[in-house]
């Protein structure tokens, strides 16, 4: 069966987010009352797995092996079956 995972990776609290700070400053210059802004990455991955449980396990494995730096990043994901 084919599955699609959407994985969101963002910095843990306490880590500097220079891109988010740039967005916040730019929005303030445009007149928006923005107090904070953060930037995250979203990955979409399609792959084969035998079951929803295996798809979740494989997604978590992809995150830990390549997509996420566990020292500075938090992540969450959603797995869905592709029709």
C-alpha positions in Angstrom: 0.0 0.0 0.0 1.1 3.5 -0.7 1.2 6.1 2.1 2.0 9.8 2.3 3.6 11.4 5.3 3.5 15.2 6.0 6.3 16.0 8.4 6.7 19.4 10.1 10.1 20.3 11.6 10.6 23.4 13.7 13.1 24.7 16.2 12.7 23.8 19.8 11.9 26.7 22.2 15.0 28.6 23.2 16.8 28.3 19.8 17.3 31.4 17.7 15.2 31.6 14.5 16.8 34.3 12.4 14.5 33.7 9.5 11.5 34.0 11.8 12.9 37.2 13.2 13.3 38.6 9.7 9.7 37.7 8.9 8.5 39.4 12.1 10.4 42.6 11.3 9.2 42.7 7.7 5.6 42.2 8.8 5.9 45.0 11.5 7.3 47.3 8.8 4.2 46.6 6.7 2.0 47.7 9.7 1.0 44.4 11.2 1.1 44.1 15.0 3.1 40.8 14.9 4.6 39.8 18.2 6.4 36.7 17.0 7.0 34.6 13.9 8.6 31.3 13.4 9.6 29.3 10.4 9.3 25.6 10.0 9.9 23.1 7.2 7.3 20.7 5.9 8.3 17.5 4.0 5.9 15.4 2.0 7.0 11.9 1.4 5.2 9.1 -0.5 6.3 5.5 0.0 5.2 1.9 0.3 4.4 0.2 3.6 2.5 -3.0 4.6 0.3 -1.3 7.2 -0.5 2.1 8.8 1.7 1.1 11.8 4.6 0.3 9.6 4.1 3.6 7.7 4.3 5.5 11.0 7.3 3.6 12.1 9.1 4.3 8.8 8.2 8.0 8.9 9.6 8.3 12.4 12.8 6.4 11.3 13.2 8.8 8.3 12.9 11.8 10.7 15.5 10.4 13.2 18.0 9.3 10.5 17.9 12.3 8.2 15.2 15.0 8.5 15.5 16.1 12.1 18.4 17.3 14.3 17.1 16.0 17.7 19.3 18.5 19.6 17.6 21.6 18.2 14.4 20.4 16.3 10.9 19.2 17.3 8.8 17.4 14.8 5.4 15.9 14.2 3.9 14.1 11.3 0.6 12.8 9.9 0.5 9.6 7.8 -2.3 9.0 5.3 -3.1 6.3 2.9 -2.8 7.3 -0.8 -5.8 6.2 -2.9 
